[in-house]
């Protein structure tokens, strides 16, 4: 078992020596700080389970640091040391977030008892914070860019009706998040939300997952099993990455959409399921149809209400808002990103979009020990594009220049790719193909 880590903050060397010897014998891993500046540096460099804090320090009053400490380390145990005549001050410290206080002269026999109780409270706080984080429903951050305001308007309209929705966008752009948002704000929110990623299963496995089967339908079918189409009855069925669905399964699913009926594998009984269909893909389905990898008749069925989500690199003005939203979602709303770090993040291309941004922010939070501000060194692997790159000292490919021009036009048109394609005199499929070809060549 790992010993609890403890930071002892006191300006008196003899007091620190006595406490440290006693606490190390009691099984604690003890670090020391003689002032608030050293204490802040220690908290920023590693994680501590508990802090023993003297209120009167050379560079300030420890009372003023308690709220800051509790904000950056919500699950840490805080025990305050105070003079015998400063009990009202100690009560104020507990109001600010301290768990308990010890009055001088300190009885060392009581120190371990107070710390153990504080650690128990910290454990309860940690459990409560985890449960709250898992149970809370947070609104996604749509963004303030014209393109994302248009996406929000479309999503709100989709939530008001029961039509089939098709999200199109790169991996990590938030298609699944918006699919669930439409479900939670739609007419079927009292029903189930059933999700399946069509790229994770192939052929019969995907068909069996969707339609279900009866015992003996195939070798491994040892018992009857419901399909997800049946489970979604009265709710929403979300087919993520539908562009990866096998052609045979596409044909079978097309009949379900047309007739709202299906059969489990191995049975003749016709079943009904009333579900709302939401799909998502990171592929150009028009191109997939031309390549004979996707059925045109299925595409026309699911393309009733298309919503295109632009990649993060095309709406950099949304980056600060996304960062703030992610930190708030992690209960780290007070954690600040330095100007240098923000400049680095703004110059990065974000190929993984919002999903990559969230992973990067969580990693930065761990590297910073939840203590701000976040600096460039907390973002290893993020390499920004220097200002002017591509315009000096490097010959850019014509496809890149063309794609950048198209992205600029799409941004100015509020994400309306159809209008841009019409203005340029090309099809939407050609427009998407030019963008995709440029992304592969970069």
C-alpha positions in Angstrom: 0.0 0.0 0.0 1.4 3.4 -0.9 1.9 5.8 2.0 -0.3 8.9 2.0 1.6 11.9 0.7 1.7 15.0 2.9 2.8 18.6 2.5 3.8 20.3 5.8 3.7 24.1 5.5 5.3 26.0 8.4 8.0 28.7 8.7 9.5 27.3 11.9 12.3 24.8 11.1 12.1 23.1 14.6 8.3 22.6 14.2 8.8 21.1 10.8 11.5 18.8 12.1 9.3 17.5 15.0 6.3 17.0 12.8 8.2 15.3 10.0 9.9 12.8 12.3 6.6 11.9 13.9 4.6 11.7 10.6 7.2 9.6 8.8 7.1 7.1 11.7 3.3 7.1 11.4 3.6 6.1 7.7 3.4 9.3 5.8 5.5 10.5 2.9 6.3 14.0 4.0 7.4 17.1 2.0 8.1 20.5 3.6 7.5 24.1 2.6 8.5 27.2 4.7 6.3 29.7 2.9 3.3 30.0 0.5 5.5 30.4 -2.6 7.2 27.1 -1.8 3.9 25.5 -1.0 2.4 26.5 -4.4 5.5 25.2 -6.2 5.2 21.9 -4.4 1.5 21.5 -5.1 2.2 22.3 -8.8 5.0 19.7 -9.0 3.2 16.6 -7.6 0.0 15.3 -6.1 -0.5 15.3 -2.3 -3.2 13.6 -0.3 -3.1 16.0 2.6 -1.7 19.4 3.7 -0.9 20.6 7.2 -0.9 24.4 7.0 0.2 27.1 9.4 -1.8 30.3 9.0 1.0 32.8 9.7 3.7 32.6 7.0 6.4 35.1 5.9 4.9 35.8 2.6 1.2 35.9 3.5 -1.7 34.4 5.5 -2.4 30.7 4.8 -6.1 31.5 5.2 -6.1 33.2 1.8 -4.6 30.2 0.1 -7.1 27.6 1.3 -9.8 28.5 -1.2 -7.3 28.5 -4.0 -5.9 25.1 -2.8 -9.4 23.6 -2.5 -10.3 24.9 -6.0 -7.3 23.2 -7.7 -7.2 20.1 -5.5 -10.9 19.5 -4.5 -10.2 16.1 -2.9 -7.2 17.0 -0.8 -7.3 16.9 3.0 -6.5 20.2 4.7 -5.6 20.5 8.4 -4.8 24.0 9.7 -2.5 24.9 12.6 -3.5 28.0 14.6 -2.7 29.7 17.9 -4.9 29.0 21.0 -6.4 32.5 20.8 -7.3 32.3 17.1 -10.2 29.8 17.2 -12.6 32.2 15.2 -9.9 32.4 12.6 -9.8 28.6 12.4 -13.5 28.4 12.0 -13.2 30.8 9.1 -10.6 28.5 7.6 -13.0 25.6 7.7 -15.6 27.7 6.0 -13.1 28.3 3.2 -12.4 24.6 2.8 -10.2 23.3 5.6 -11.3 19.9 7.1 -10.1 20.6 10.7 -7.7 22.6 12.8 -5.0 22.0 15.5 -4.5 24.6 18.2 -0.9 25.3 19.4 0.8 23.9 21.3 0.0 20.9 19.1 -0.5 17.4 20.7 1.3 15.1 18.2 -0.7 12.2 19.4 -3.8 13.9 17.9 -2.1 14.8 14.6 -2.4 11.3 13.1 -6.1 11.0 14.2 -7.0 14.4 12.5 -5.1 13.4 9.4 -6.8 10.0 9.1 -10.2 11.7 9.5 -9.3 14.3 6.9 -8.2 11.5 4.5 -11.5 9.7 5.0 -13.3 12.9 4.1 -11.1 13.4 1.1 -12.0 9.9 -0.1 -15.7 10.6 0.2 -15.2 13.9 -1.7 -13.3 12.0 -4.4 -16.1 9.4 -4.7 -18.8 12.1 -4.8 -17.0 14.1 -7.4 -16.6 11.0 -9.6 -20.3 10.1 -9.2 -21.3 13.7 -10.0 -19.0 13.7 -13.1 -20.5 10.4 -14.4 -24.1 11.3 -13.7 -24.2 14.9 -14.8 -25.4 15.9 -18.3 -23.5 18.7 -19.8 -24.6 20.7 -22.8 -22.1 20.3 -25.7 -20.2 23.5 -26.7 -21.4 24.2 -30.2 -19.2 27.2 -30.8 -19.6 30.8 -31.9 -18.4 30.5 -35.5 -21.0 31.1 -38.2 -20.7 27.5 -39.4 -21.3 26.0 -35.9 -24.2 28.4 -35.3 -25.7 27.0 -38.4 -25.1 23.4 -37.1 -26.9 24.3 -33.8 -29.8 25.7 -35.7 -30.1 22.5 -37.8 -29.7 20.3 -34.7 -32.4 22.3 -32.9 -34.7 21.8 -35.9 -33.9 18.1 -36.0 -34.8 17.8 -32.3 -38.3 19.2 -33.0 -39.2 16.5 -35.5 -38.8 12.8 -36.0 -37.0 12.8 -39.3 -33.9 10.7 -40.1 -30.7 12.7 -39.5 -27.3 12.2 -41.2 -24.2 13.8 -39.6 -21.2 14.2 -41.9 -17.8 15.2 -40.6 -14.3 14.1 -39.9 -13.5 11.7 -37.0 -13.6 13.4 -33.7 -15.7 16.4 -34.8 -18.5 15.6 -32.4 -21.1 13.7 -34.5 -21.9 11.3 -31.7 -22.2 14.1 -29.1 -24.7 15.9 -31.3 -26.6 12.7 -32.0 -27.2 12.3 -28.3 -28.0 16.0 -27.9 -30.8 15.6 -30.5 -32.1 12.5 -28.7 -32.0 14.3 -25.2 -33.9 17.3 -26.6 -36.3 15.4 -28.9 -39.7 13.8 -28.7 -38.3 10.3 -28.0 -36.1 11.2 -25.0 -38.2 9.0 -22.7 -37.2 6.0 -24.9 -33.9 4.3 -25.2 -30.8 5.6 -27.1 -29.2 2.7 -28.8 -25.8 3.2 -30.4 -23.6 0.9 -32.6 -20.4 1.7 -34.5 -20.8 0.0 -37.9 -17.0 0.0 -38.5 -16.4 -2.3 -35.4 -18.4 -5.2 -36.7 -18.6 -6.8 -40.2 -21.0 -9.0 -42.1 -23.1 -11.5 -40.1 -21.8 -10.1 -36.8 -23.1 -6.7 -37.6 -26.4 -8.1 -39.0 -26.9 -10.3 -35.9 -26.2 -7.3 -33.6 -28.8 -5.3 -35.5 -31.5 -7.8 -36.2 -31.0 -10.4 -33.4 -31.3 -14.2 -33.8 -33.0 -17.2 -32.5 -31.3 -20.2 -31.0 -29.8 -22.5 -33.6 -29.8 -19.8 -36.4 -26.0 -20.4 -36.7 -23.3 -22.3 -34.9 -22.7 -19.9 -32.0 -26.4 -19.0 -31.6 -26.9 -20.9 -28.3 -29.9 -18.8 -27.2 -32.4 -16.3 -28.5 -31.1 -12.7 -28.6 -32.7 -9.3 -29.2 -31.3 -7.1 -31.9 -30.6 -3.4 -31.4 -33.4 -2.6 -33.8 -35.8 -4.2 -31.3 -34.1 -2.6 -28.3 -34.5 0.8 -29.9 -38.3 0.5 -30.2 -39.8 3.8 -29.1 -36.5 5.5 -28.9 -33.5 6.4 -31.2 -31.1 4.1 -33.1 -27.8 5.8 -33.8 -25.7 4.1 -36.5 -22.2 5.6 -36.2 -19.9 5.3 -39.3 -22.7 3.9 -41.4 -20.4 4.4 -44.4 -18.5 1.3 -43.2 -21.6 -0.9 -43.3 -21.3 -4.0 -45.6 -23.3 -3.9 -48.8 -25.3 -7.0 -47.8 -26.3 -5.5 -44.4 -27.1 -2.2 -46.2 -29.6 -4.1 -48.3 -31.2 -5.8 -45.3 -31.4 -2.5 -43.4 -32.9 -0.6 -46.3 -36.0 -2.8 -46.0 -36.2 -2.0 -42.3 -36.3 1.7 -43.0 -38.9 1.3 -45.7 -41.3 -1.1 -43.9 -40.4 -0.5 -40.2 -40.4 -4.3 -39.9 -37.6 -7.0 -39.7 -37.0 -10.6 -38.8 -34.5 -12.1 -36.4 -32.1 -14.5 -38.0 -33.5 -18.0 -38.1 -37.2 -17.1 -37.6 -40.1 -16.4 -40.0 -42.1 -14.2 -37.6 -42.2 -10.6 -38.8 -41.5 -8.0 -36.0 -42.1 -4.3 -35.9 -40.0 -1.5 -34.3 -40.8 2.2 -34.2 -37.5 4.0 -33.9 -36.0 7.3 -34.9 -32.9 6.9 -37.0 -29.8 9.0 -36.7 -26.7 8.2 -38.7 -23.1 9.5 -38.9 -20.2 9.1 -41.3 -16.7 10.5 -41.9 -16.8 9.4 -45.5 -18.1 11.1 -48.7 -21.0 8.9 -49.3 -21.5 10.2 -52.9 -18.0 9.1 -53.7 -18.7 5.7 -51.9 -21.7 5.2 -54.2 -19.6 5.9 -57.3 -17.1 3.4 -56.1 -19.9 0.8 -55.5 -19.2 0.7 -51.7 -22.5 2.2 -50.7 -26.0 1.8 -52.0 -27.6 4.8 -53.6 -31.1 3.9 -52.5 -30.0 3.7 -48.9 -28.2 7.0 -49.1 -31.3 8.7 -50.4 -33.3 7.3 -47.4 -30.8 8.4 -44.7 -29.9 11.8 -46.3 -33.3 13.3 -45.4 -31.8 15.9 -43.0 -28.0 16.1 -43.5 -25.9 18.2 -41.1 -22.3 18.9 -42.0 -19.9 19.5 -39.0 -16.8 21.4 -40.1 -13.4 20.3 -38.7 -11.9 22.3 -35.9 -9.1 23.7 -38.0 -11.7 25.6 -40.1 -13.2 27.3 -37.1 -10.2 28.3 -34.9 -12.3 31.1 -33.3 -14.1 28.3 -31.4 -10.9 26.9 -29.9 -10.9 29.0 -26.7 -14.5 28.2 -26.0 -13.9 24.5 -26.5 -10.9 24.6 -24.1 -13.0 26.5 -21.4 -15.8 24.0 -21.8 -13.6 21.0 -21.5 -11.9 22.3 -18.3 -15.3 23.1 -16.8 -16.5 19.6 -17.7 -13.4 18.2 -15.8 -14.3 20.4 -12.8 -11.3 22.5 -13.5 -13.0 25.7 -14.5 -10.4 27.8 -12.5 -7.4 26.3 -14.4 -5.9 28.9 -16.7 -4.1 28.4 -20.1 -1.2 30.8 -20.5 -1.0 33.0 -23.6 2.0 31.1 -24.9 0.2 27.8 -24.6 -3.0 29.2 -26.2 -0.9 30.5 -29.2 0.6 27.0 -29.5 -2.8 25.4 -29.5 -4.2 27.9 -32.0 -1.4 27.2 -34.5 -2.0 23.4 -34.4 -4.0 21.7 -37.2 -6.1 19.4 -34.9 -6.4 16.4 -37.3 -8.3 14.6 -34.5 -10.6 17.6 -34.0 -12.5 18.1 -30.7 -11.8 14.5 -29.5 -8.1 15.1 -29.8 -8.4 18.5 -28.1 -10.1 16.9 -25.1 -7.5 14.2 -24.8 -4.7 16.8 -25.0 -6.4 18.9 -22.3 -6.8 15.9 -20.0 -3.1 15.0 -20.5 -2.1 18.6 -19.8 -4.1 18.6 -16.6 -2.3 15.5 -15.4 1.1 16.8 -16.3 0.4 20.1 -14.5 -0.8 18.3 -11.4 -4.1 20.2 -11.7 -2.2 23.4 -10.9 -2.1 26.3 -13.4 -1.4 28.0 -15.5 -1.0 25.4 -18.3 2.2 26.2 -20.2 3.5 24.9 -23.6 5.6 22.2 -21.8 2.3 20.6 -20.7 1.4 19.9 -24.3 4.1 17.5 -25.6 3.6 16.4 -29.2 1.6 19.5 -30.1 3.6 21.2 -32.9 2.2 24.4 -34.2 2.5 25.7 -37.8 4.9 28.7 -37.8 3.4 32.0 -39.0 3.9 32.3 -42.7 4.7 28.6 -43.2 3.8 27.6 -46.7 4.2 31.1 -48.1 8.0 31.5 -47.8 10.7 29.0 -48.5 8.3 26.2 -49.6 6.4 25.6 -52.8 2.8 24.7 -52.0 1.0 22.2 -54.1 -1.8 23.6 -56.3 -4.3 21.2 -54.6 -3.4 22.7 -51.2 -4.0 26.3 -52.4 -7.3 25.2 -54.1 -8.4 23.4 -50.9 -7.6 26.4 -48.7 -9.6 28.6 -51.0 -12.6 26.2 -50.8 -12.4 26.1 -46.9 -12.3 29.8 -46.8 -15.4 30.0 -49.0 -17.2 27.3 -46.9 -16.4 29.3 -43.7 -17.8 32.5 -45.2 -20.9 30.7 -46.4 -21.6 29.4 -42.8 -20.8 25.8 -43.7 -23.2 25.7 -46.7 -21.1 23.4 -48.9 -23.9 23.1 -51.5 -23.9 26.9 -52.1 -20.1 27.0 -52.4 -20.2 24.1 -54.9 -22.8 25.9 -56.9 -20.8 29.2 -56.9 -17.7 27.3 -58.1 -19.6 25.4 -60.7 -18.7 21.9 -59.3 -20.7 19.2 -57.6 -20.6 18.8 -53.8 -18.9 15.4 -54.3 -16.1 17.1 -56.3 -15.8 19.7 -53.6 -15.4 17.1 -50.9 -13.0 15.1 -53.0 -10.7 18.1 -53.5 -10.7 18.8 -49.7 -10.0 15.1 -48.9 -7.2 14.8 -51.5 -5.5 17.9 -50.1 -5.7 16.6 -46.5 -4.0 13.3 -47.6 -1.2 15.1 -49.4 -0.3 17.5 -46.5 
